[in-house]
Amino acid sequence: MPGWPGPAAIAAAPAPPGRAHRRPRRRGGLSPGRAGLLLAALLVFPLVLRLAPAAAQDGEEWQPKRTAELQLLDKVTARISVLRATVGQPASFGTLSINIAACNARPPDEVPDAAAWMEVRDSRRPAETQLVFRGWMFANNPAVSMLEHPVYDLRILECK
């Protein structure tokens, strides 16, 4: 191609002003200084976790409450209801029977959260498969443990 100097001429050309004094760029890897810092952090981190005061764990204490506030959705009618269920007493919504065994909340000086241990039964199912949910539900993380039902959705709002 006429007018094009070719690769040999480009490689032999002097560097543009201001760029000749720079070091060539390193491709990949860590500099020795950064590698040392990373190694030190990896060695110290497990020690910090072991030596952390028990106060960090005490801050995560849950307080037992007597009433659970639940939000229920009937997917067929699009009806949303809020139900207050007392711990130890069954509550019902549609064909569901909900028994709250425990309802815990975080202390007022912490990030608000609630967790409830519950059993949910569906009366329309055969006796051996009526239990549709058993476990903890969390207000701040409803997707961690949720009721999977074709007609109803259920989530915990708070414990009082």
N, C-alpha and C positions, 0 to 999 in steps of 0.2 A: 504494500500500500504506500503510494508516494506521500511524502511529507511526514510519515510516522517514523520516529527515530528507532524503534525496536527495543527489545528488552535489555540488550547489552548497554546501549547508550543511556537508558533510564537508570540502570544500576550504577553506572559510572558517574552520573551527574552529581554535582555537589548538593548537599542538603540545603533546604531553604534556610534563610537567616533565622536565628533564634531557636532552631531545632537541633543544631549540631552538638550542643553541649549536654543534651538529655541522655539519660541512660536508656537502653532499649527496654521495652516493656517485658515483664515476666509473664509467661503464659501459665496459668494455673499454679497451684501450690500455695503455701503460706510462707511469709518471710520468717526468718528465724525468731525475730522478736514476737511476732503474733503466735507462732507455734508454741513458744514458751508460755505465753499468757494463757493460751487455750489448755495446755497441759496442766498448768497450775490450777485453773478453774475446775477442770475435771477431777483433780485430786482433792481439792478442798470442798467441793460441793457436797459429797456424801458426809463429810465430817460436820458440816453446818447443819445438815438435816438431822443427824443424830444428837447434836448438842443443842438443838432448838428447845427453848423452854416449853414446859407443859402448858403454859398459859395460852399458847396458840391453839392447843387442842381443847382447852376449857372454853374458849370462845365459841366453839361449835356445839355447845350443849343445846339440846332441844328441850322445850318445856311442854309437858303433857297438858292437853286441853280437853274439855268435855264435849264440845260441839264442832262438827265439821260442816263447812258451807260448801256445797257441791253445785256445779253448773252442769245441767243435762240438756242435751239436744235430741229431739225426736227428728230424725232425718226425713221421715215421710211427710210430716206436717210442718216442718221447719219451726217447731215450737221450742223456744229456749226457756228453761225454768231454772230457778235457783232453789235448792232444797237444803234445809238445815237438818242434819241428822245427829242425834245424840249417840255418843259412844256406848256401845253395848245394846242399843235398841235398833231393831230393823226398821228401815224406811223403804218406801216403794215409789216407783215412777214407771208408769206404763206396766209392762210385764216384768220389770226388773225389781228385785228385792236386794237392798243394799244394807250390809251389816258392817258398821265401822267398829273395828276392834281397838284402834289407837289413833289418836290425832295429836300431832306435835307441831309446835310453832317455835320459831327462833325468838330469842329475847328481844325486847323492844330496842335495845341499843345496837342491834345487828341488822344486816340486810333482811328484809321481810321474806319469809318463806314458810311453807307449811308442807307437812307430809302426813299421809293417812294410810294406815293398814286396813284394807277392806276386802270383803268377799262380796261378789255380785253374782246373783243367780237369776236365770231367766225362766219364768214359769211355763213358757210355751215349749220348752225343750223337754225331751224325755228325762225321767228322773236321774238316770246315771250321767247325763251331760248338762244338767242345769247350771252347774258352776261355770260361769263364763270369764270370771276374773278373780284372782286371789293375789294380793301383794301390796306393795307400797306404791302410792301415787304422790308425785311431787308437784307443788304449785308452780315453781319456777322452771321446772323441766318436765312438762307433761309428756313429751315424747319418749322419755326414758322408760316409762312403764305405763301403758295405756290400755284401756278397754278396747278390744277389737270386736265390734258388734255390727251386724248389717243395718240395724234400725236406730241404735242409740249411740251417742257419744257422751262420755262422762269425764269430768275433770274436777280436781279439788281446787277451790279458790283460797280458802283460809281456814284456820282452826281458831276457835274462840273459847 
